[in-house]
Amino acid sequence: QVRLVESGGDLVQAGGSLKRSCTSFGIGFSISAFGWYRQAPGKQRDLVALIDSDEVTNSEDSVKGRFTISRDVAKRQVYLQMNNLKPADTAVYFCYAQAGRRQIEFWGQGTQVTVSS
């Protein structure tokens, strides 16, 4: 069974830090893109950060300099280190993976991150 299992949600004060992790299970193809999206209440789901098989990263402008994405290919995990968190970062965070020649997309169940002011 294909699953993306995310670490638990958290409540943190503004200026604080969190590290999220996501582990893939059952994806039989090489993961070409691995990372995170987020969705705030009443808004669409937006990219946070992605890392590809060459370790090239892409991140949304508002998180640059604060969030760092990395991956462990052997463990089939992706990590998101989030520093200097802001209330605007409050959202449900979804792990995302794209794999195989057909670029099949997979999603985690989503976990809440709440940043209090």
Residue pairs with C-beta under 8 A, 6 or more apart in sequence:
1 25
1 26
2 24
2 25
2 26
2 27
2 106
3 24
3 25
3 26
3 108
4 22
4 23
4 24
4 25
4 95
4 96
4 97
4 106
4 107
4 108
4 109
5 22
5 23
5 25
5 95
5 108
6 20
6 21
6 22
6 93
6 94
6 95
6 108
6 109
6 110
6 111
7 19
7 20
7 21
7 22
7 111
8 111
9 93
9 111
9 112
9 113
9 114
10 18
10 113
10 114
11 114
11 116
12 18
12 85
12 113
12 114
12 115
12 116
13 115
13 116
14 85
14 86
14 87
14 115
14 116
14 117
15 84
15 85
16 85
16 115
17 81
17 82
17 83
17 84
17 85
18 82
18 85
18 113
19 79
19 80
19 81
19 82
20 36
20 79
20 80
20 82
20 93
20 111
20 113
21 77
21 78
21 79
21 80
22 34
22 36
22 77
22 78
22 79
22 95
22 108
23 75
23 76
23 77
24 31
24 34
24 76
24 77
24 97
24 106
25 76
27 76
27 97
27 99
27 106
28 100
29 99
29 100
29 101
29 104
30 53
30 99
30 100
31 53
31 76
31 97
31 98
31 99
32 52
32 53
32 98
32 99
32 100
32 103
33 50
33 51
33 52
33 53
33 96
33 97
33 98
34 50
34 51
34 52
34 71
34 78
34 96
34 97
34 98
35 47
35 48
35 49
35 50
35 51
35 69
35 78
35 80
35 95
35 96
36 47
36 48
36 49
36 50
36 69
36 78
36 80
36 93
36 94
36 95
36 96
37 45
37 46
37 47
37 48
37 93
37 94
37 96
38 45
38 46
38 48
38 89
38 91
38 92
38 93
38 94
38 113
39 45
39 46
39 91
39 92
39 94
39 110
40 90
40 91
40 92
43 91
45 94
46 60
47 58
47 59
47 60
48 59
48 60
48 63
48 67
48 80
48 93
49 57
49 58
49 59
49 60
49 63
49 67
49 69
49 80
50 57
50 58
50 59
50 69
50 96
51 57
51 58
51 69
51 70
51 71
51 78
55 71
57 69
59 67
59 69
62 88
63 82
63 89
66 82
66 83
66 84
66 85
67 80
67 81
67 82
67 83
68 80
68 81
68 83
69 78
69 79
69 80
69 81
70 78
70 79
70 81
71 77
71 78
71 79
72 78
72 79
78 95
78 97
80 93
82 89
82 113
85 113
85 115
86 115
87 115
87 116
87 117
88 115
89 113
89 115
90 113
90 114
90 115
91 112
91 113
92 110
92 111
92 112
92 113
93 110
93 111
93 112
93 113
94 107
94 108
94 109
94 110
95 107
95 108
96 105
96 106
96 107
96 108
97 105
97 106
98 104
98 105
98 106
99 106
